[in-house]
Amino acid sequence: MSEGRLQLKDLIPALGFSGVAAILGVAGYMGAPDYGEMAVVYPPWMDSNVIVQSIVRSGAQFISPSKLPSVFVIRLSSDQTKQRLSESGALFFVAATGICGPVLRPLLLKE
């Protein structure tokens, strides 16, 4: 390294560490609970009608679409239902907060 000049290759370890820390922080914040209300993420190329049908068929309670396409808020009560959702194409589950939260909060459902 030349004296006084900082090059991009010198920053790679710090950038890598910062990226990993950011990913772990977001993953901790967005971690889904074991049961209850959560968001389920499907591949973006899947049709939303097919996704909703698979949610209902799995036994999960459909709550609302989220602010993102292919992400839907559900209520889950068993590991078997989570397994059926994964088998139907669900990629992963996250907390139903922020951008993955429901578009409309149902008035009749109590948490």
VOBA-244929 format. One line per 8 residues: number of its first residue (from 1); for each residue x, y, z negated of N, C-alpha, C. Coordinates in Angstrom, 1 decimal, decimal comma. Example, Ala and Ser with C-alpha at 12.3 -4.5 7.8 and 13.67 -1.06 7.14 Angstrom:
% VOBA-244929
1	13,2 -5,7 -7,8 12,3 -4,5 -7,8 13,2 -3,3 -7,8  12,8 -2,2 -7,1 13,7 -1,1 -7,1 12,9 0,0 -7,9
***
This chain:
% VOBA-244929
1	0,8 -1,2 0,0 0,0 0,0 0,0 0,9 1,2 0,0  0,6 2,2 0,9 1,4 3,4 0,9 1,0 4,3 -0,3  2,0 5,0 -0,8 1,8 5,8 -2,0 0,7 6,9 -1,8  -0,3 6,9 -2,7 -1,3 8,0 -2,6 -2,5 7,7 -1,6  -2,4 6,7 -0,9 -3,5 6,4 0,1 -4,2 5,1 -0,3  -5,5 5,2 -0,4 -6,3 4,0 -0,8 -6,9 3,5 0,5  -6,8 2,2 0,7 -7,3 1,6 1,9 -8,5 0,7 1,5  -9,3 0,4 2,5 -10,5 -0,4 2,3 -10,1 -1,8 1,7
9	-9,1 -2,4 2,2 -8,7 -3,7 1,8 -8,3 -3,7 0,3  -7,9 -2,6 -0,2 -7,6 -2,5 -1,7 -8,9 -2,5 -2,5  -10,0 -2,1 -1,9 -11,2 -2,0 -2,7 -12,1 -3,3 -2,6  -11,7 -4,3 -1,8 -12,5 -5,5 -1,6 -12,8 -6,2 -2,9  -11,8 -6,5 -3,8 -12,1 -7,1 -5,1 -13,2 -6,4 -5,9  -13,0 -5,1 -6,0 -14,0 -4,3 -6,8 -15,4 -4,3 -6,1  -15,4 -4,2 -4,8 -16,7 -4,2 -4,1 -17,4 -5,6 -4,3  -16,6 -6,7 -4,2 -17,1 -8,0 -4,4 -17,7 -8,2 -5,8
17	-16,9 -7,7 -6,8 -17,4 -7,8 -8,2 -18,7 -7,0 -8,4  -18,7 -5,8 -7,9 -19,9 -5,0 -8,0 -21,1 -5,6 -7,3  -20,9 -6,2 -6,2 -22,0 -6,9 -5,5 -22,6 -8,0 -6,3  -21,7 -8,9 -6,8 -22,1 -10,0 -7,7 -22,9 -9,5 -8,9  -22,4 -8,5 -9,5 -23,0 -7,9 -10,7 -24,4 -7,4 -10,4  -24,6 -6,7 -9,2 -25,9 -6,2 -8,8 -26,8 -7,3 -8,5  -26,4 -8,4 -7,9 -27,3 -9,5 -7,6 -27,7 -10,2 -8,8  -26,8 -10,4 -9,8 -27,2 -11,0 -11,1 -28,1 -10,2 -11,9
25	-28,0 -8,8 -11,8 -28,9 -7,9 -12,5 -30,3 -8,0 -11,9  -30,4 -8,0 -10,6 -31,7 -8,0 -10,0 -32,3 -9,4 -10,2  -31,5 -10,4 -10,1 -32,1 -11,8 -10,4 -32,6 -11,9 -11,8  -31,9 -11,3 -12,7 -32,4 -11,4 -14,1 -33,7 -10,6 -14,3  -33,8 -9,5 -13,7 -35,0 -8,6 -13,8 -36,2 -9,2 -13,0  -35,9 -9,9 -11,9 -37,0 -10,4 -11,1 -37,3 -11,9 -11,4  -36,7 -12,5 -12,4 -36,9 -13,9 -12,7 -38,4 -14,1 -13,0  -38,9 -15,2 -12,4 -40,4 -15,5 -12,6 -40,5 -16,2 -14,0
33	-41,7 -16,0 -14,6 -41,9 -16,8 -15,9 -42,2 -18,2 -15,5  -42,2 -19,1 -16,4 -42,5 -20,5 -16,1 -43,9 -20,7 -15,7  -44,8 -20,0 -16,4 -46,2 -20,1 -16,1 -46,9 -18,7 -16,1  -48,1 -18,6 -15,6 -48,8 -17,4 -15,6 -48,7 -16,6 -14,3  -48,7 -15,3 -14,4 -48,7 -14,5 -13,1 -47,3 -14,3 -12,6  -47,1 -14,6 -11,3 -45,9 -14,4 -10,7 -46,1 -14,2 -9,2  -45,0 -13,9 -8,5 -45,1 -13,7 -7,0 -44,4 -14,9 -6,4  -45,0 -15,4 -5,3 -44,4 -16,5 -4,6 -44,0 -15,9 -3,2
41	-42,8 -16,2 -2,8 -42,2 -15,7 -1,6 -42,1 -16,8 -0,5  -42,7 -16,5 0,6 -42,7 -17,4 1,8 -41,9 -16,8 2,9  -41,5 -17,6 3,9 -40,7 -17,1 5,0 -41,5 -16,1 5,8  -40,9 -15,0 6,3 -41,6 -14,0 6,9 -42,3 -14,4 8,3  -41,9 -15,5 8,8 -42,4 -15,9 10,1 -43,7 -16,8 9,9  -44,1 -17,1 8,7 -45,3 -17,9 8,4 -46,5 -17,0 8,5  -47,6 -17,5 9,0 -48,8 -16,7 9,1 -49,4 -16,5 7,7  -49,9 -15,3 7,4 -50,4 -15,1 6,1 -51,7 -15,9 5,7
49	-52,5 -16,2 6,8 -53,6 -17,1 6,5 -53,2 -18,5 6,1  -52,2 -19,0 6,7 -51,7 -20,3 6,4 -51,1 -20,3 4,9  -50,4 -19,2 4,6 -49,9 -19,1 3,3 -51,0 -19,1 2,2  -52,0 -18,3 2,4 -53,1 -18,2 1,4 -53,8 -19,6 1,3  -54,0 -20,3 2,4 -54,6 -21,6 2,4 -53,7 -22,6 1,6  -52,4 -22,5 1,8 -51,5 -23,4 1,0 -51,5 -23,1 -0,5  -51,7 -21,8 -0,8 -51,7 -21,4 -2,2 -53,0 -22,0 -2,9  -54,1 -21,8 -2,2 -55,4 -22,3 -2,7 -55,4 -23,8 -2,8
57	-54,9 -24,5 -1,8 -54,8 -26,0 -1,8 -53,9 -26,5 -2,9  -52,9 -25,8 -3,2 -51,9 -26,3 -4,2 -52,5 -26,3 -5,6  -53,6 -25,5 -5,8 -54,2 -25,5 -7,2 -53,8 -24,2 -7,9  -53,0 -23,3 -7,3 -52,7 -22,1 -7,9 -53,8 -21,1 -7,7  -54,0 -20,1 -8,6 -55,0 -19,1 -8,5 -54,4 -17,9 -7,7  -55,0 -17,6 -6,6 -54,6 -16,5 -5,7 -55,1 -15,2 -6,4  -54,2 -14,3 -6,7 -54,5 -13,0 -7,3 -54,6 -11,9 -6,3  -53,6 -11,7 -5,5 -53,5 -10,5 -4,6 -52,3 -10,6 -3,7
65	-52,4 -10,0 -2,5 -51,2 -9,9 -1,7 -50,3 -8,8 -2,5  -49,0 -8,8 -2,1 -48,1 -7,8 -2,7 -47,9 -6,7 -1,7  -47,0 -5,8 -2,1 -46,6 -4,7 -1,2 -45,7 -5,2 0,0  -45,2 -6,4 -0,1 -44,4 -7,0 0,9 -45,1 -8,1 1,7  -45,0 -8,2 3,0 -45,6 -9,3 3,7 -44,9 -10,6 3,3  -45,7 -11,7 3,3 -45,2 -13,0 2,9 -44,9 -13,2 1,5  -45,3 -12,2 0,6 -45,2 -12,3 -0,8 -46,5 -12,1 -1,4  -47,0 -13,1 -2,2 -48,3 -13,1 -2,8 -48,3 -13,3 -4,3
73	-49,1 -12,7 -5,0 -49,2 -12,8 -6,4 -50,2 -13,9 -6,7  -49,8 -14,8 -7,6 -50,6 -16,0 -8,0 -50,5 -16,1 -9,5  -51,4 -17,0 -10,0 -51,4 -17,4 -11,4 -51,1 -18,9 -11,4  -50,1 -19,4 -12,1 -49,7 -20,7 -12,1 -49,8 -21,4 -13,5  -50,2 -22,6 -13,5 -50,4 -23,2 -14,9 -49,6 -24,6 -15,0  -49,0 -25,1 -14,0 -48,3 -26,4 -14,1 -47,1 -26,5 -13,2  -46,2 -27,3 -13,5 -45,0 -27,6 -12,7 -45,4 -28,3 -11,4  -46,5 -29,1 -11,5 -46,9 -29,8 -10,3 -47,4 -28,9 -9,2
81	-48,1 -27,8 -9,6 -48,6 -26,8 -8,7 -47,4 -26,1 -8,1  -46,4 -25,8 -8,9 -45,2 -25,1 -8,4 -44,5 -26,0 -7,4  -44,5 -27,3 -7,6 -43,9 -28,2 -6,7 -44,6 -28,3 -5,4  -46,0 -28,3 -5,5 -46,8 -28,3 -4,2 -46,6 -27,1 -3,4  -46,4 -25,9 -4,1 -46,1 -24,7 -3,4 -44,8 -24,7 -2,7  -43,8 -25,3 -3,3 -42,5 -25,4 -2,7 -42,5 -26,4 -1,5  -43,3 -27,4 -1,6 -43,4 -28,4 -0,5 -44,2 -27,7 0,7  -45,0 -26,8 0,4 -45,8 -26,1 1,5 -45,0 -25,0 2,1
89	-43,8 -24,7 1,7 -43,0 -23,7 2,4 -42,5 -22,6 1,5  -43,0 -22,5 0,2 -42,5 -21,4 -0,6 -41,0 -21,4 -0,8  -40,4 -20,3 -0,7 -38,9 -20,2 -0,8 -38,5 -20,1 -2,3  -39,1 -19,2 -3,0 -38,8 -19,0 -4,4 -39,9 -18,2 -5,1  -39,8 -18,1 -6,4 -40,8 -17,4 -7,2 -40,1 -16,3 -8,0  -40,7 -15,1 -8,0 -40,2 -13,9 -8,7 -41,2 -13,3 -9,6  -40,8 -12,4 -10,5 -41,8 -11,7 -11,3 -42,7 -10,8 -10,4  -43,9 -10,7 -10,8 -44,9 -9,9 -10,1 -44,9 -8,5 -10,6
97	-43,7 -7,8 -10,4 -43,5 -6,5 -10,8 -42,9 -5,7 -9,6  -43,1 -4,4 -9,7 -42,5 -3,5 -8,7 -43,0 -3,8 -7,3  -42,1 -3,9 -6,4 -42,5 -4,1 -5,0 -43,1 -5,5 -4,7  -42,9 -6,4 -5,6 -43,5 -7,8 -5,5 -44,8 -7,9 -6,4  -45,2 -6,7 -6,9 -46,4 -6,7 -7,7 -47,7 -6,7 -6,8  -48,8 -6,9 -7,4 -50,1 -6,9 -6,7 -50,4 -5,6 -6,1  -51,1 -5,6 -4,9 -51,6 -4,4 -4,3 -52,8 -3,9 -5,0  -53,7 -4,8 -5,4 -54,9 -4,5 -6,1 -54,9 -5,3 -7,4
105	-55,1 -4,7 -8,5 -55,3 -5,4 -9,8 -56,7 -5,8 -9,9  -57,0 -7,1 -9,9 -58,4 -7,5 -10,1 -59,0 -7,1 -11,4  -60,2 -6,6 -11,4 -60,9 -6,1 -12,6 -61,4 -7,2 -13,5  -61,8 -8,3 -12,9 -62,4 -9,4 -13,7 -61,5 -10,3 -14,4  -60,2 -10,3 -14,0 -59,3 -11,3 -14,6 -58,6 -10,7 -15,8  -58,5 -11,4 -16,9 -57,8 -11,0 -18,1 -56,5 -11,7 -18,2  -55,5 -11,0 -18,6 -54,2 -11,6 -18,7 -53,9 -12,0 -20,1
***
